């Protein structure tokens, strides 16, 4: 559904901090912090995840799953499969 990395990237795109995301979603700051610290897909109860995703979508974020096309026309970023960085 959404990963911790997507949450951090989404906040960066709309220039808000964790506290503001908590306010917009109606979730507690510790809940937002826990979700963002997740490796991989964020775990939580369905109601909390829906509040989070709804708040991000209302703020203009379009969440993309693996290999999903973007239907929006705005700017954004997408993480592709990373290639190994050369050694120094």
PAZAPA-4460 file (N, C-alpha, C; in steps of 0.05 Angstrom, whole numbers, plus 32768, in hexadecimal, padded with zeros to 4 digits):
% residues 88
    n_x    n_y    n_z   ca_x   ca_y   ca_z    c_x    c_y    c_z   seq   type   mol
   8011   7FE8   8000   8000   8000   8000   8011   8019   8000     1      X     A
   8021   801E   8015   8033   8035   8017   804B   802C   8027     2      X     A
   8062   8036   8020   807A   802F   802F   8084   8048   803F     3      X     A
   8095   8043   8052   80A1   8058   8062   80AF   806C   8050     4      X     A
   80BE   8061   803C   80CC   8073   8029   80B9   8084   8019     5      X     A
   80A2   8079   8011   808F   8089   8002   8084   809F   8014     6      X     A
   807F   8099   802D   8075   80AD   8040   8089   80C4   8042     7      X     A
   80A3   80BE   8045   80B7   80D3   8048   80B9   80E4   802E     8      X     A
   80B8   80D6   8017   80BA   80E4   7FFE   80A1   80F6   7FF9     9      X     A
   808A   80EB   8001   8071   80FB   7FFE   8072   8114   800F    10      X     A
   807B   8111   8027   807E   8129   8039   8091   813D   802D    11      X     A
   80A7   8134   8022   80BA   8146   8016   80AE   8155   7FFE    12      X     A
   809F   8147   7FEE   8092   8153   7FD6   807F   8169   7FDD    13      X     A
   8070   8166   7FF3   805D   817A   7FFB   8067   818C   8012    14      X     A
   8080   8188   8019   808E   8199   802C   8080   819B   8047    15      X     A
   807A   8184   8053   806F   8184   806E   807F   8171   8080    16      X     A
   807E   8176   809A   808C   8165   80AC   8079   814F   80B7    17      X     A
   8084   813E   80C7   8074   8128   80D2   805D   8132   80E3    18      X     A
   8061   8147   80F2   804C   8152   8103   8034   815B   80F2    19      X     A
   803A   8168   80DB   8025   8172   80CA   8016   815B   80BD    20      X     A
   8024   8146   80B5   8017   812F   80A9   8005   8122   80BE    21      X     A
   800E   8121   80D7   7FFD   8116   80EC   7FE3   8126   80EE    22      X     A
   7FE5   8141   80EE   7FCE   8152   80EF   7FBB   814D   80D8    23      X     A
   7FC6   814C   80BF   7FB6   8149   80A7   7FA8   812E   80A6    24      X     A
   7FB4   811A   80B1   7FA9   80FF   80B0   7F98   80F7   80C9    25      X     A
   7F9A   8107   80DE   7F8C   8101   80F6   7F99   80EA   8106    26      X     A
   7FB2   80E5   8100   7FC1   80D1   810F   7FD4   80DE   8122    27      X     A
   7FDF   80CF   8135   7FF2   80DA   8148   800D   80DC   813C    28      X     A
   801D   80EE   8146   8039   80F1   813D   8049   80D7   8141    29      X     A
   8047   80CA   8158   8055   80B0   815A   804D   809B   8146    30      X     A
   8033   809C   813E   802A   8089   8129   8037   808F   810E    31      X     A
   8038   80A8   8107   8046   80B0   80EE   8063   80A9   80EF    32      X     A
   8070   80AE   8106   808D   80A8   8109   8091   808A   8106    33      X     A
   8080   807A   8112   8083   805D   8111   807F   8053   80F4    34      X     A
   806B   805E   80E7   8066   8056   80CB   807D   805D   80B9    35      X     A
   8088   8075   80BC   809E   807D   80AB   80B8   806D   80B0    36      X     A
   80BB   8062   80C8   80D2   8053   80CF   80D1   8036   80C4    37      X     A
   80BA   802F   80B8   80B7   8014   80AE   80C9   800E   8097    38      X     A
   80D3   7FF6   8096   80E1   7FEC   807F   80CC   7FDF   806D    39      X     A
   80CA   7FE7   8055   80B6   7FDC   8043   809B   7FE7   8048    40      X     A
   8086   7FD7   8043   806B   7FE0   8045   8064   7FE7   8062    41      X     A
   8057   7FFD   8066   804E   8006   8081   8038   7FF4   808B    42      X     A
   803B   7FEC   80A4   8027   7FDC   80B1   8016   7FEE   80C4    43      X     A
   7FFD   7FE8   80C5   7FEC   7FF7   80D7   7FCF   7FEE   80D2    44      X     A
   7FBD   7FF7   80E3   7FA1   7FEF   80DE   7F97   7FFE   80C5    45      X     A
   7F83   7FF2   80B9   7F79   7FFC   80A0   7F6F   8018   80A2    46      X     A
   7F62   801F   80B8   7F58   803B   80BC   7F6E   804F   80BC    47      X     A
   7F84   8049   80CA   7F9B   805B   80CB   7FA8   805E   80B0    48      X     A
   7FAB   8048   80A1   7FB7   8049   8087   7FA6   8059   8074    49      X     A
   7F8B   8056   8075   7F79   8065   8064   7F7A   8083   806A    50      X     A
   7F7C   808A   8084   7F7F   80A6   808B   7F98   80B2   8080    51      X     A
   7FAE   80A3   8082   7FC8   80AC   8079   7FC7   80B0   805B    52      X     A
   7FBF   809C   804C   7FBE   809E   802F   7FAB   80B4   8026    53      X     A
   7F94   80B6   8033   7F81   80CB   802C   7F8D   80E7   8030    54      X     A
   7F9B   80EB   8045   7FA7   8105   804B   7FBC   810C   8035    55      X     A
   7FCC   80F8   802E   7FE1   80FD   8019   7FD4   8102   7FFE    56      X     A
   7FBF   80F3   7FF8   7FB2   80F7   7FDE   7FA4   8113   7FDD    57      X     A
   7F98   811B   7FF3   7F8C   8136   7FF4   7FA0   814C   7FF0    58      X     A
   7FB9   8146   7FFA   7FCE   815A   7FF7   7FDB   8159   7FDC    59      X     A
   7FD2   8147   7FCA   7FDC   8146   7FAF   7FF0   8130   7FA9    60      X     A
   7FF3   811E   7FBB   8006   8107   7FB6   7FF7   80F1   7FA8    61      X     A
   8004   80E6   7F94   7FFB   80CE   7F85   800E   80B8   7F8C    62      X     A
   8004   80A4   7F9A   8015   808D   7FA2   8015   8079   7F8B    63      X     A
   802D   8070   7F84   8030   805D   7F6D   803A   8043   7F78    64      X     A
   802E   802D   7F70   8038   8013   7F76   804D   800A   7F62    65      X     A
   8059   7FF3   7F66   806D   7FE9   7F53   8061   7FE6   7F37    66      X     A
   806F   7FF1   7F24   8067   7FF0   7F07   804D   7FFD   7F01    67      X     A
   8042   800D   7F12   8028   801A   7F0D   802D   8034   7EFE    68      X     A
   801D   803A   7EE9   8021   8053   7EDB   8016   806B   7EEC    69      X     A
   8021   8082   7EE7   8016   809A   7EF5   8000   80A5   7EE4    70      X     A
   7FE9   80AB   7EF1   7FD3   80B6   7EE2   7FD2   80D4   7EE4    71      X     A
   7FE2   80E0   7EF6   7FE2   80FC   7EFA   7FF5   810A   7EE6    72      X     A
   7FF3   8124   7EE5   8004   8133   7ED3   8019   8144   7EE2    73      X     A
   801A   8142   7EFC   802D   8152   7F0B   8048   8146   7F0B    74      X     A
   805B   8154   7F17   8076   814B   7F1A   8077   8137   7F31    75      X     A
   808B   8126   7F31   808F   8113   7F47   80A8   8104   7F44    76      X     A
   80AC   80F1   7F55   80C3   80E0   7F54   80BA   80C3   7F57    77      X     A
   80CA   80B1   7F4D   80C4   8095   7F4F   80DF   8087   7F53    78      X     A
   80DF   8074   7F64   80F7   8064   7F69   80F6   804B   7F57    79      X     A
   810A   8049   7F46   810C   8031   7F35   811E   801D   7F43    80      X     A
   8121   8006   7F38   8133   7FF3   7F43   814F   7FFF   7F44    81      X     A
   815B   8001   7F5B   8175   800E   7F5D   818C   7FFD   7F50    82      X     A
   819E   800B   7F44   81B6   7FFE   7F3A   81CC   8002   7F4F    83      X     A
   81DE   7FEF   7F52   81F3   7FF3   7F66   8205   800B   7F60    84      X     A
   820B   801A   7F74   821C   8031   7F71   8239   8027   7F6F    85      X     A
   824A   8035   7F5E   8266   802D   7F5C   8275   8032   7F76    86      X     A
   8288   8021   7F7B   8299   8025   7F93   82AA   803D   7F8F    87      X     A
   82B1   804A   7FA5   82C2   8061   7FA4   82DF   805A   7FA0    88      X     A
***
